[in-house]
Amino acid sequence: MRYIQDLREHDYIKNEIYLCKQKQILTGKSGKTYISLVLQDKTGTVDAKIWDLNCETGQYEAMDFVHIDARVTTFQDALQLNINRIYKAQEGEYYPEDYFPVTSKDIDGMYQEIKSLINSIKEPYLKVLLEQYFIENNDFIKKFKSHSAAKSVHHGFVGGLLEHTLGVAKNCQHFADMHPMINRDLLITAALFHDIGKTEELSSFPENDYTNDGQLLGHIFIGASEIKASISKIEKFPAKLEKELIHCILSHHGELEYGSPKKPATIEALALHLADNADAKIQTMSEILNSGDPKTEWMGYQRLFESNIMRSTKEKV
């Protein structure tokens, strides 16, 4: 299989299979109809164009797997495929795991670390709440372990939500170790719950796109509502502790302009916001660096960071 990350300009690929992530029928300036596609495998996506509609030798739609013959070209400094033939692949002709981006880390190993953090929680009500999700709810566990943390930008791959959640929790553990004023159990619990709304905000792979709830409500509202509903079923859950936990979830984006309905008002909420932001931003920069030619020092201007990103020196091991 020719993975997208290995394609180079002037390559010709024949009878390769990719996931057709998007399909649009468009009209060019000349009035001629053409088809614009986004194709995907586990290494990334690539734009593709069908200029001659006779190239379609079989019916297919977005989210189908397709056979293609194509020439690799470039357009505006990005690779593009000019397709000469395309038709739908049949089940059994491909392995789905080749087409979805997946965490490079061990999913079961990361989940064991999540469980170890839960075992370390001493506050009984928080521990009960955590166990209801991460120990007892098999449907939630399955979805949480396989979900992405984003459609794009950072951790947008199978296992991404798990990887990001664990990263944030580890950052929070460091903050709690460094600053004894922090309620460590509250902060770790908030870290483990802060993005659970993403299991409803985003659909599962292969779509990995915003659901209706995601578009209308967003993961912060969804997650806070879910936790509040679960707490209401735990008898005598401390009211102040409930409000502090919900506040952490509501404020973890830090600023109103970034989607948080509240700004951090407690030290735990502030620590969660900083831990979340650090993990997301460092992962984003890592993905930018990994996507480029390792021999290229300067990666170009990146809007998210408002800076031209440079590849720094790393000692070989």
FENFEN-V253601 format. One record per run of one state. SS is the DSSP state (a for helix, b for strand, c for the rest). FROM is the first residue (numbers start at 1). TO is the last residue. Records with the same first field share a line. If there is no record, write none. Layout:
SS = FROM-TO  FROM-TO
//
This chain:
c = 1-3  7-11  28-32  42-43  51-52  57-64  76-77  89-95  99-101  103-106  120-123  135-137  147-157  159-159  179-183  194-197  203-209  211-211  217-218  232-238  251-255  259-266  292-297  303-306  311-317
a = 4-6  53-55  96-98  107-119  124-134  138-146  160-178  184-193  198-201  212-216  219-231  239-250  256-258  267-291
b = 12-27  33-41  44-50  56-56  65-75  78-88  102-102  158-158  202-202  210-210  298-302  307-310
//
